Amino acid sequence: MVTSLHIPRLVIAAPSSGSGKTTVATGLMAAFSERGLAVSSHKAGPDYIDPGYHALATGRPGRNLDAFMCGPELVAPLFAHGASGCDLALVEGVMGLYDGAAGRGELASTAQVAKLLRAPVVLVVDASSQSRSVAALVHGFASFDPQVRLGGVILNKVGSDRHEVMLREALEEAGMPVLGVLRRAPQVAAPSRHLGLVPVAERRTDALAAVSALADQVRQGCDLDALMALARTAPALACEAWAPQEALLPRPAPSRNAELRPRPVIAVAGGPAFTFSYAEHAELLTAAGAQVVTFDPLRDEALPEGTAGLVIGGGFPEVYAPELAANAPLREAVAAFAAAGGPVAAECAGLLYLARSLDGKPMCGVLDADARMSERLTLGYREAVAVSDSPLAATGTRLRGHEFHRTVIEPGAGSAPAWGFTHPERRVEGFVRRGVHASYLHTHWAAEPSVALRFAEAAARAR
């Protein structure tokens, strides 16, 4: 049933990457949360790391809105699902405001998400090397697409009081409200490495301090009342909120005996080495009848009791290869589970963990393949079709996903590959072996809930 969602909302965008979107968005989330508001946080695009900082700022799951992976038609329903019951929703953009999937126009851009959500946009501008030119820059972004409503600007990396005056005068001439001014503050910057920011799970104490400092900086430099007033101008959003139970329909009604059986345990890898996941995956598995239990391959020497399915998502196993290798009891348990035909879904970091070795360190040995770090970054959206039957996907299942890694695995595909890529290049990739589906491809199961149901049912049979 389509309903009208009345929730104040803003999209935090920028002219380009590196302008300070994450700094400002996370600081705003924390500052508004400290006011006692329930804040729903969202990230445009496939990024896993920024939502971890968002979750730290709001105390609620950080969620992604990706119009390529899930389709434009799911952006508003997934937003409504995450924002239900909240006082304010903030969406951090991806790259520059109008940047999207290569060669696909506005698809998966921040601008498209803003239009789908009918949300006003706040542009975060790195003002460190400009003064009056800022007005021309902002005017261009405001006029490029009349359907995108640019409601104001937050100036970042402002050098001095005089610099601020020049910037404000220029933007006043252009008729663009200045909603915040932030000075250079390197002490609140989050550390980065080869794939972006260091995830929250690897630096939780420092991350908490950084988020608190961001909240202080934003509170002092931004007009929170004006930002909230702008958020309240967002019109009612007419859509049906996505719900995992409804997404799995139609499905056969469980028999009375099935209702009395214990729920199959699906163990999901977590901890510092495996931080990449979408909240909807666990929600879908739970709705499909599974009991989702998290374990940490760095510390736990056994799989959770009663494990009937295993999900190993993305992360940074290359950073923790010595520690993962040292946990021989768990590696052996994973290998034994896979050898017995237990259903395993592994994405990217999970693929590396199932290999024989990673940078010369022994891994689980489930796959006849070896992985290593590479100088080349593999990054981009993919269109894929399942080419081998597995507990995750039937042959012919089509999904959109993305690759994001600086490692290679040799060989790149097994005798039964996981996926055939149809765009932007044609190749096969990944491994299907017994109950294992392992691949570099990150997918969002909300786009094709049947994979969650199929995997949960495979776990129920394995139990």
C-alpha positions as CSV (number, residue, x, y, z in Angstrom):
1,M,0.0,0.0,0.0
2,V,1.4,3.4,-1.0
3,T,1.6,5.8,1.9
4,S,2.8,9.4,2.4
5,L,6.0,9.6,4.3
6,H,6.4,12.9,6.1
7,I,10.1,13.0,7.3
8,P,12.4,16.0,7.1
9,R,15.4,15.1,4.9
10,L,18.5,16.5,3.3
11,V,21.0,15.2,0.8
12,I,24.6,16.3,1.6
13,A,26.5,16.6,-1.7
14,A,29.6,18.1,-3.1
15,P,31.1,19.2,-6.4
16,S,33.7,16.4,-6.3
17,S,35.2,13.7,-4.0
18,G,37.4,15.0,-1.3
19,S,35.3,18.1,-0.6
20,G,34.4,16.9,2.9
21,K,31.0,15.2,2.5
22,T,31.7,12.5,5.0
23,T,33.1,15.0,7.5
24,V,30.0,17.2,7.3
25,A,27.4,14.5,7.0
26,T,28.7,12.5,9.9
27,G,29.1,15.7,12.0
28,L,25.5,16.7,11.2
29,M,24.2,13.3,12.1
30,A,26.0,13.3,15.4
31,A,25.0,17.0,16.2
32,F,21.3,16.4,15.5
33,S,21.4,13.1,17.4
34,E,22.9,14.9,20.4
35,R,19.8,17.2,20.3
36,G,17.7,14.1,21.0
37,L,16.5,13.5,17.5
38,A,16.2,10.1,15.9
39,V,18.4,10.5,12.8
40,S,18.3,8.0,9.9
41,S,21.5,7.9,8.0
42,H,22.0,6.9,4.4
43,K,24.8,6.7,1.8
44,A,24.3,7.1,-1.9
45,G,26.2,4.4,-3.8
46,P,27.8,1.1,-2.8
47,D,30.3,2.4,-0.2
48,Y,30.4,0.2,3.0
49,I,32.8,2.3,5.1
50,D,31.0,5.6,5.5
51,P,27.8,4.0,6.8
52,G,29.9,2.6,9.7
53,Y,30.7,6.2,10.8
54,H,27.1,7.2,10.2
55,A,25.9,4.4,12.5
56,L,28.4,5.5,15.2
57,A,27.0,9.0,15.0
58,T,23.3,8.1,15.1
59,G,23.1,4.8,17.0
60,R,21.1,3.3,14.1
61,P,22.2,1.1,11.1
62,G,23.8,3.1,8.3
63,R,22.1,2.2,5.0
64,N,22.9,2.5,1.3
65,L,20.8,3.8,-1.5
66,D,22.2,2.6,-4.8
67,A,20.1,3.2,-7.9
68,F,22.3,1.0,-10.1
69,M,22.5,-2.1,-7.9
70,C,18.9,-2.0,-6.6
71,G,17.2,0.0,-9.4
72,P,15.8,3.6,-9.1
73,E,12.4,2.1,-8.1
74,L,13.8,0.8,-4.8
75,V,15.6,3.9,-3.7
76,A,12.5,5.5,-2.1
77,P,11.1,2.3,-0.5
78,L,14.5,1.4,1.0
79,F,14.9,5.0,2.3
80,A,11.4,4.8,3.8
81,H,12.3,1.4,5.5
82,G,15.4,2.9,7.1
83,A,13.8,6.2,8.0
84,S,10.6,4.8,9.6
85,G,9.9,6.5,12.9
86,C,12.8,9.0,12.6
87,D,12.7,12.7,13.1
88,L,15.3,13.5,10.4
89,A,17.0,11.7,7.6
90,L,20.4,12.6,6.2
91,V,21.8,11.2,2.9
92,E,25.5,11.5,2.2
93,G,26.1,11.6,-1.6
94,V,28.7,9.9,-3.7
95,M,31.5,11.5,-5.7
96,G,30.4,14.8,-7.2
97,L,26.7,15.7,-7.2
98,Y,26.1,14.7,-10.9
99,D,28.6,11.8,-11.1
100,G,27.0,8.4,-11.5
101,A,27.6,5.0,-13.3
102,A,30.0,5.5,-16.1
103,G,28.3,6.0,-19.4
104,R,24.8,5.8,-17.9
105,G,23.9,9.5,-17.6
106,E,22.5,10.4,-14.1
107,L,22.0,6.7,-13.1
108,A,23.3,6.1,-9.5
109,S,24.3,9.8,-9.0
110,T,23.6,11.8,-5.9
111,A,21.4,14.0,-8.0
112,Q,19.2,11.1,-9.1
113,V,18.8,10.0,-5.5
114,A,17.9,13.5,-4.4
115,K,15.2,13.7,-7.2
116,L,13.9,10.3,-6.3
117,L,13.6,11.3,-2.6
118,R,12.4,14.9,-3.5
119,A,15.0,16.1,-1.0
120,P,16.7,19.5,-0.9
121,V,20.5,19.4,-1.4
122,V,23.2,21.0,0.7
123,L,26.4,21.5,-1.3
124,V,29.7,21.1,0.7
125,V,32.3,23.2,-1.1
126,D,36.0,23.0,-0.4
127,A,36.8,26.7,-0.4
128,S,40.4,26.4,0.4
129,S,41.7,27.7,-3.0
130,Q,39.0,30.1,-4.1
131,S,37.1,33.2,-3.1
132,R,34.6,35.0,-5.5
133,S,34.8,32.1,-7.9
134,V,32.8,30.0,-5.4
135,A,29.7,31.8,-6.6
136,A,30.2,30.7,-10.2
137,L,30.9,27.2,-9.1
138,V,27.7,27.0,-7.0
139,H,25.6,28.8,-9.7
140,G,26.7,26.1,-12.1
141,F,25.6,23.2,-9.8
142,A,22.4,24.9,-8.9
143,S,21.3,25.5,-12.6
144,F,22.7,22.4,-14.3
145,D,19.5,20.4,-13.5
146,P,16.4,22.4,-12.6
147,Q,14.9,19.3,-10.9
148,V,17.6,19.3,-8.3
149,R,16.8,21.8,-5.6
150,L,20.0,23.2,-4.1
151,G,19.0,24.7,-0.8
152,G,22.2,26.1,0.5
153,V,26.0,25.7,0.9
154,I,28.3,24.6,3.7
155,L,31.8,26.1,3.1
156,N,34.6,23.7,4.2
157,K,38.3,24.4,4.8
158,V,37.9,28.1,5.2
159,G,41.2,29.7,6.0
160,S,40.4,32.9,7.9
161,D,37.8,35.4,8.9
162,R,38.7,37.6,5.9
163,H,38.4,34.5,3.6
164,E,34.9,33.8,5.1
165,V,33.7,37.3,4.4
166,M,34.8,37.2,0.7
167,L,33.0,33.8,0.3
168,R,29.8,35.0,2.0
169,E,29.7,38.2,-0.1
170,A,30.1,36.2,-3.4
171,L,27.4,33.7,-2.5
172,E,25.1,36.5,-1.3
173,E,25.4,38.0,-4.8
174,A,24.4,34.7,-6.3
175,G,21.4,34.4,-3.9
176,M,22.7,31.2,-2.3
177,P,22.3,30.8,1.5
178,V,25.4,29.9,3.5
179,L,24.3,27.3,6.1
180,G,27.7,26.7,7.6
181,V,31.4,27.6,7.6
182,L,34.0,25.1,8.7
183,R,37.6,25.9,9.3
184,R,40.5,23.6,8.5
185,A,40.6,21.0,11.3
186,P,43.0,18.1,10.5
187,Q,42.6,16.7,14.0
188,V,39.2,15.3,13.2
189,A,40.1,13.7,9.9
190,A,39.7,9.9,9.7
191,P,42.8,7.9,8.5
192,S,42.7,6.4,5.0
193,R,44.4,3.6,3.2
194,H,44.2,1.7,-0.1
195,L,40.4,1.5,-0.3
196,G,39.4,4.6,1.5
197,L,38.7,5.4,5.2
198,V,39.8,2.9,7.8
199,P,36.5,1.2,9.0
200,V,35.0,2.0,12.4
201,A,35.5,-1.6,13.6
202,E,39.3,-1.3,13.3
203,R,39.5,1.9,15.4
204,R,36.3,2.2,17.4
205,T,37.8,4.2,20.3
206,D,39.5,6.7,18.0
207,A,36.4,6.8,15.7
208,L,34.2,7.7,18.6
209,A,36.5,10.5,19.5
210,A,36.6,11.7,15.9
211,V,32.8,11.6,15.6
212,S,32.4,13.6,18.8
213,A,34.9,16.2,17.5
214,L,33.0,16.4,14.2
215,A,29.8,17.0,16.1
216,D,31.5,19.9,18.0
217,Q,32.9,21.4,14.8
218,V,29.6,21.2,13.0
219,R,27.6,22.5,16.0
220,Q,30.0,25.6,16.1
221,G,30.1,26.2,12.4
222,C,26.7,25.3,11.0
223,D,23.3,26.8,11.5
224,L,21.5,23.6,12.6
225,D,18.1,25.4,13.0
226,A,18.3,26.6,9.4
227,L,19.4,23.2,8.1
228,M,16.4,21.6,10.0
229,A,14.1,24.2,8.5
230,L,15.4,23.4,5.0
231,A,14.9,19.7,5.7
232,R,11.3,20.3,6.7
233,T,10.6,21.8,3.3
234,A,10.9,18.3,1.7
235,P,7.4,17.4,0.5
236,A,5.6,14.1,1.5
237,L,7.2,11.1,-0.2
238,A,4.5,8.8,-1.7
239,C,5.8,5.3,-1.6
240,E,5.5,1.9,0.1
241,A,8.3,1.2,2.6
242,W,10.4,-1.8,1.7
243,A,10.0,-4.7,4.2
244,P,12.0,-7.9,4.2
245,Q,8.9,-10.1,4.8
246,E,7.0,-8.6,1.9
247,A,10.0,-8.7,-0.3
248,L,10.2,-12.5,0.0
249,L,6.6,-13.0,-1.2
250,P,5.3,-15.0,-2.8
251,R,6.7,-17.9,-0.9
252,P,5.0,-21.1,0.3
253,A,3.4,-21.0,3.7
254,P,5.4,-23.0,6.3
255,S,3.9,-26.2,7.5
256,R,3.1,-26.7,11.1
257,N,6.1,-29.0,11.5
258,A,8.3,-26.5,9.9
259,E,7.2,-23.8,12.4
260,L,8.2,-26.1,15.3
261,R,11.7,-26.7,14.0
262,P,14.6,-24.6,15.2
263,R,15.6,-21.8,12.9
264,P,18.8,-22.6,11.0
265,V,21.8,-20.8,12.2
266,I,23.6,-18.7,9.5
267,A,27.0,-17.5,10.7
268,V,28.0,-14.1,9.3
269,A,31.7,-13.1,9.5
270,G,32.3,-9.8,11.3
271,G,35.0,-8.1,13.3
272,P,37.8,-5.8,12.0
273,A,38.7,-8.0,9.0
274,F,35.1,-8.4,7.6
275,T,33.3,-5.1,8.0
276,F,31.5,-4.9,4.7
277,S,27.8,-5.7,4.8
278,Y,24.4,-4.3,3.9
279,A,21.9,-4.3,6.8
280,E,19.1,-5.6,4.5
281,H,21.0,-8.9,4.0
282,A,20.7,-10.0,7.7
283,E,17.1,-8.7,7.7
284,L,16.2,-10.8,4.6
285,L,17.9,-13.9,6.1
286,T,15.9,-13.4,9.3
287,A,12.7,-12.9,7.4
288,A,13.5,-16.1,5.5
289,G,13.5,-18.1,8.7
290,A,17.2,-18.1,9.7
291,Q,18.9,-17.1,12.9
292,V,21.7,-14.8,12.1
293,V,24.8,-15.0,14.4
294,T,27.9,-13.0,13.9
295,F,31.4,-14.4,14.6
296,D,34.9,-12.9,14.3
297,P,37.4,-14.9,12.3
298,L,40.3,-13.1,14.1
299,R,39.3,-14.3,17.5
300,D,36.7,-17.1,17.4
301,E,38.3,-20.6,17.1
302,A,35.1,-22.3,16.1
303,L,32.0,-21.5,14.1
304,P,28.9,-20.6,16.1
305,E,27.1,-23.7,17.5
306,G,24.7,-25.3,15.1
307,T,26.0,-23.4,12.0
308,A,24.1,-24.5,9.0
309,G,25.1,-21.7,6.6
310,L,28.1,-19.4,6.3
311,V,28.2,-15.8,4.9
312,I,31.7,-14.2,4.6
313,G,31.4,-10.7,3.2
314,G,33.8,-8.0,2.3
315,G,36.5,-6.3,4.3
316,F,40.2,-6.2,4.6
317,P,41.7,-9.7,5.1
318,E,44.9,-8.5,3.4
319,V,45.5,-6.2,6.4
320,Y,45.0,-9.1,8.9
321,A,46.4,-12.0,6.9
322,P,48.9,-13.0,9.6
323,E,46.2,-13.0,12.3
324,L,43.7,-14.9,10.1
325,A,46.4,-17.5,9.3
326,A,47.3,-17.9,12.9
327,N,43.7,-18.9,13.8
328,A,44.2,-22.4,12.4
329,P,41.3,-24.0,14.3
330,L,38.7,-21.7,12.6
331,R,40.3,-22.1,9.2
332,E,40.0,-25.9,9.6
333,A,36.4,-25.6,10.8
334,V,35.5,-23.5,7.7
335,A,37.2,-26.0,5.4
336,A,35.4,-28.9,7.1
337,F,32.1,-27.1,6.8
338,A,32.6,-26.5,3.1
339,A,33.9,-30.0,2.5
340,A,30.7,-31.4,4.0
341,G,28.7,-29.4,1.4
342,G,27.5,-26.7,3.8
343,P,26.2,-23.6,2.0
344,V,28.8,-20.8,1.9
345,A,28.3,-17.3,0.3
346,A,31.6,-15.4,0.1
347,E,32.1,-11.9,-1.4
348,C,35.5,-10.3,-2.1
349,A,37.2,-10.6,1.3
350,G,35.4,-13.9,1.8
351,L,36.7,-15.1,-1.5
352,L,40.3,-14.4,-0.3
353,Y,39.7,-16.1,3.0
354,L,38.5,-19.3,1.3
355,A,41.7,-19.4,-0.9
356,R,44.7,-21.5,-0.3
357,S,46.8,-18.5,0.6
358,L,46.8,-14.7,0.8
359,D,50.1,-13.0,0.3
360,G,51.8,-16.3,1.1
361,K,49.9,-16.8,4.4
362,P,47.7,-19.9,4.6
363,M,43.9,-19.4,4.5
364,C,41.1,-21.9,4.6
365,G,42.1,-23.9,1.4
366,V,38.5,-24.3,0.3
367,L,39.4,-23.1,-3.2
368,D,42.3,-24.2,-5.4
369,A,43.5,-20.6,-5.8
370,D,45.9,-18.1,-4.3
371,A,45.5,-14.4,-3.7
372,R,47.8,-11.5,-3.3
373,M,47.8,-7.7,-3.1
374,S,48.1,-5.8,-6.4
375,E,49.1,-2.3,-7.4
376,R,45.9,-2.1,-9.6
377,L,42.6,-1.0,-8.1
378,T,39.6,-2.8,-9.6
379,L,36.6,-0.6,-9.2
380,G,33.3,-0.4,-10.9
381,Y,29.7,-1.5,-11.4
382,R,29.0,-4.8,-13.1
383,E,26.0,-6.6,-14.6
384,A,26.2,-10.3,-14.0
385,V,24.3,-13.6,-14.6
386,A,24.8,-16.7,-12.5
387,V,26.4,-19.4,-14.7
388,S,26.5,-22.2,-12.2
389,D,23.8,-23.4,-9.8
390,S,24.7,-22.7,-6.2
391,P,22.9,-22.4,-2.8
392,L,23.0,-18.6,-3.4
393,A,21.7,-18.3,-7.0
394,A,20.2,-20.5,-9.7
395,T,21.7,-20.5,-13.1
396,G,20.4,-17.6,-15.1
397,T,19.8,-15.3,-12.0
398,R,20.7,-11.8,-13.0
399,L,22.1,-9.2,-10.5
400,R,23.9,-5.9,-10.6
401,G,26.8,-5.5,-8.3
402,H,30.2,-3.8,-8.0
403,E,33.8,-4.7,-7.6
404,F,36.2,-2.9,-5.3
405,H,39.5,-4.5,-4.5
406,R,43.2,-4.1,-4.8
407,T,44.0,-7.8,-4.8
408,V,44.0,-10.6,-7.5
409,I,43.3,-14.3,-7.2
410,E,44.8,-16.9,-9.5
411,P,43.0,-18.5,-11.2
412,G,40.2,-15.9,-11.4
413,A,37.5,-18.4,-12.0
414,G,37.0,-22.1,-11.3
415,S,35.8,-24.9,-13.6
416,A,32.3,-23.9,-12.5
417,P,32.4,-20.0,-12.3
418,A,30.1,-18.0,-10.1
419,W,29.2,-15.2,-12.5
420,G,29.3,-14.3,-16.1
421,F,29.8,-10.5,-16.5
422,T,27.8,-9.0,-19.3
423,H,28.8,-5.3,-18.8
424,P,31.1,-3.4,-19.0
425,E,33.2,-6.4,-20.1
426,R,32.4,-10.0,-20.9
427,R,34.2,-12.6,-18.7
428,V,33.5,-15.2,-16.1
429,E,34.5,-14.9,-12.5
430,G,34.4,-16.6,-9.2
431,F,33.9,-20.2,-8.0
432,V,31.1,-22.6,-7.3
433,R,32.1,-25.8,-5.6
434,R,29.9,-28.1,-3.7
435,G,27.9,-25.6,-1.5
436,V,30.3,-22.7,-2.0
437,H,29.6,-19.6,-4.0
438,A,32.7,-17.3,-3.9
439,S,33.3,-14.2,-6.0
440,Y,34.7,-10.7,-6.0
441,L,31.3,-9.3,-6.8
442,H,29.5,-7.4,-4.1
443,T,25.7,-7.6,-4.5
444,H,22.7,-6.0,-2.7
445,W,20.1,-8.8,-2.0
446,A,17.2,-6.3,-1.8
447,A,17.5,-6.2,-5.6
448,E,16.8,-9.9,-5.8
449,P,15.5,-11.3,-2.5
450,S,15.2,-14.8,-3.9
451,V,18.9,-15.2,-3.2
452,A,18.4,-14.7,0.5
453,L,15.5,-17.1,0.5
454,R,17.4,-19.7,-1.5
455,F,20.4,-19.5,0.8
456,A,18.2,-19.7,4.0
457,E,16.4,-22.8,2.6
458,A,19.8,-24.4,1.7
459,A,20.9,-23.8,5.3
460,A,17.6,-25.3,6.6
461,R,18.3,-28.5,4.5
462,A,21.9,-28.6,5.7
463,R,20.8,-28.4,9.3
